[in-house]
Amino acid sequence: MITEGYMPFMGYQTYYRIVGEASEKTPLLLLHGGPGSTHNYFEVLDCIAETGRQVISYDQIGCGNSYLDGHPELWTQKTWIDELIAIREYLQLDAVHILGQSWGAMQAIAYVIDHQPQGIKSLILSSGHASSSLWASEQHRLIKYLSDEDQEAIRHAEATGKWDDEAYLQANNHYFEQFVISVDEHSPECLRRPKRAGAEAYLYGWGPNEYQPLGSLKDFEYTDKLDQISQPTLICSGTRDICTPVVAASLYEHIPHSQWHLFRHSRHTCFIDAHQEYCQVLTKWLEEND
């Protein structure tokens, strides 16, 4: 059973999607990446609901079915965390597991540290980070694995700010295919489906690309606060992930009693690249921490 709806938020609307029916098992709330990436790719985790657990996702304000632009002042950490707080209250998610992917993991980190919320049974930080400066540094290291031509195109774009240059756009596509995600006719339908990505939310929230944090999240630095996380925490990342082992280890080493699962042959979307293994690991984790 799939239930869809909208929550009023800041005079706009936030779309949500609930898979499964309420049960004694604690619901799983999914926080997508970007900012501005939409919930779509999380539909591959609908299978988790087959274990009798509700799986809840939503399009954060600024993208997907919650699309909004022309409001650059909104694209801040506060807006999206206020929205998270609101949707927990609106859907009466008193007890919940939270899985944040990429920016969603950053959001989860800031939420539990800054707000000390009640009812969080566990955190799953999937390919996220606690330090924008470390993230940027690691992305520039990964760029060195691209061709000389692609590296030069990226250097030129960074030096000039010309993010519409054709050579740069091609290089950035190669970077995504190698370390983030690639979509073809064999990909799950939810990945191939047209979506309204939040380009403005991403640009003003993060920056023009993954390796240039120039937006409102550029100073996101929580590494020294990670020891304040008291919830059981599972860290997930891939060996070919832009969340490099260096980034994932910085979470694992600082979050007390955390666990880390490294998925082989997986990129930033390890829940897609290693789907069966990811779902097995996730299901086991949720059952152990209910």
N, C-alpha and C positions, 0 to 999 in steps of 0.2 A: 504494500500500500504506500502510495506517495501522496503527501499532502503539501500543497504549495500555498503561499499567502504573502501578505505584505504587512510590515510593521511601520507605523508612522514614526518618522525620525527627522528632527530638525526642520520640520515643514516639508519634508520630502518623503520617500517611501523606500524601505529596505525589503528586498525580496528574500524569502526563506523557503527551504525545501526540506521536508521531513520524510525519511524512508523508514517504514516499519511502524509498529504500534508500541505504545508505552508498556513497559514490563518491569519486573523487579531488577532488571539489569540497568546500570547507569548509562544514560545516553552519551553518545560521542558527538561532540561539537567540533566542526571543521572550520579552520581559518585559512582562507586561500592566500596565495602570494600576490606579488606585484610590487607595490599596491596597484590594483586595477586589473588583476588577472582573471577574475570571475570564478565561480564555483565549479564550472563545467568539468574540469579534469577530475574532480573529486567523485564524479559519478561512477568511476571505476571501483570505488569503495562501497557501492551500494550492497555488495555481497556481504559486508559485515552485518547488515541488518538481518541476514538469513540466520544468524546465530541468536536471534531474539532480542537484539539491541537496536534502539533507535539511532539512526545516523542523521545528523542535522547539519546542513550547510546553508550558506547565505551569500548573496552578492553584496560585498561591502559597498557602501555609498560611493558612487563615482564610476561604477562599471556594471556590465551585464544588465540584468533586469532592474538594477538600482542605478541605472546610468544617469549621470549628471555631469555637465561641464560648464565652463564659464564662471567657475567659483574657485580660483586658485587658492584663496585664503582658507578653504576648508580642508585642504589635503595635508593634514597634520596627524601626528600620533594621537593627539587628544581626541580628534574627531572619531577616529576609528576605534579607539578604546572606549569612548563614550557609547559608541554604537554596540560594541560587544557587551558592555554592561546592560544596555537597554534591551538587547535581544534575549539575554539570559532572563531578565525580569519579565519580558513580554511573553516568552514561551514557558515561563515558570521552571527554569532549569536550575532547581535548587542544588542538585548534585549532578556533576557532569565530569566527563573526561574531555580534555581539550587537546586536539591535534592541530598544530600550526605548521604550515609548510612555507619555507622561505620567509617572506615578509610576515606571514602568519605566525611563524615561530618567534620572530622579533616581538610581535604584538603580544603573544602569550607571555613572553619573558617580562616585558614591561608591565603587563597587567598584574601578574602575581606579585611582582616586587613592589610596584608603586601603590597598589590598591589592597594587597593582602586579602583577596576575596575568600569567602567561605565556600565550602562545597566542591572544591576542585579535587576529584579523586586521584587524578594523575595528569601529567603533561606528556605529550609526545611532540618533540621538537624535530621536525623533519626538514633537513637541509636548510636550517636557519643559522643565525649568528647573533652574537651579542656585541659586535664591534664593527661599525661601518669602516673604520680605518683599516682594520685587519682584513676585512672583506675586499676592499679596494686593492690592497697590496697583493692578496692572493689571486685576484682576477688578473692583475698585470703579470703575475708569474705564469698563469695559464695561457695568456696571450702568446707567450714565447713558444708554445707548442704549435701555433698556427704557421702558415707559410710566411716567407719573408715579405711577400707582396701584401698579405693581409696585415701583418704587423705594421708595415709602413703606412698602410691606409688608415689604421686605427691611430697611429702616432700623429698623422697629419690632421685627422679630425679632432683629436684632443688639443692639438696646438692651435687650430684655427676656429674651433667651435662649429665647423660646417658638418652637421650631423645628417645632411641630406645628400652628401657626396656619394655617388654610385659605388665607388670602390670601397668606401667605408661600409655602406649598407651590405654589400656582398660579404665583406670580412666579418661583420657582426653576425650575419646568417651562418657563416661557417663556424663561428664561435658557439652559437646556439646549438647547431647540429651536433657538435662534438661534445659539449659539456652540459647542455640544458635539456633539449627535447627536439625530436624531429617527428613530423606528422606526414603520413602517406595514406594511400588507399587501404592499407591493412590496419591502420590505427583504429582504436575504439571510436565509435560514432561521436561520443561526447567531445573528443579532441578535434574531429573533422567538422563539427557543427559550427556554422558562423556565429561569432560572438561580438558583443560590443565591449571591447577592451577599454579600460579607462586610461587612455593615453595621457590626458591632462593630469589625472591623479598620479600616474606613474612619474611623469616629468617633474611635477611640483613636489611630490612626496619623496621620490628617490633621486631621479636624474635622467639624463638622456639614454643611459645604458647601465648595465650591471656594474661596470668598472669605474663609473664616474658619479659617486654619490654627491650631488650638488643641491639636492632638494632639502626639504624640512627634516629629513631623517639623517642628514649627513653627519650629525654629531651624536648619533645613537651609540652610546658607549656604556654597556652594562656589565662588562666582564668582572669588574671589581665588586659588583653587587650580587653576583650569581650565588654566592654562599647564603643569600637570604631566601633562596627557593627551598621550601620544606616539603613540597609535594614529590611523590615518586616520579621520576623523570626518565623517559626513554628518548635517547638521541638516535636519529636515523640519518644516514647519509650514504652516498655512493662513492665508489672508487674513482669515478670519472666526473664527479660532481663539482659544480662551482662552489658548493660548500665542501671545500677540500678537507682531507683528513686533519690538516693543521687547524682549520676553523672548527671542525667537529670536536677535536681534542681540547680546544680552548673551552668548550662547553662542558665536556666530560670531566676535565680536571678541576673545574671550579664549582660544579653543582653537586652538592653532597649526595652520596648514595645513588648517583645516576648510573644508568646502563647505556651502552653504546652498541648499536648494531650497524656494521659496515656492509653494504650490499655490493657484491662484486659485479663488475661489468655494468654498473648503473650510473646514470647521470643525475641531474638535479631533480628529476622526476622518478626517483627510485621506486615509488609506489606503482609506476607504470612499467619501467624497465625490468623490475624484479617482482612483478605483481603477485604471483602466487606466494613467494617467500615472504614478501612484505605483509600480506594479509594473514599469513600464519603467525608471524612474529607479533603483529598488532593484536590479533584475536587472543593469543596467549597472554600478552601483557594486560589487556583489558580485563580478562577473567581473573588474573592474579591480583589486580588492584581495585576490584569492585568493592 
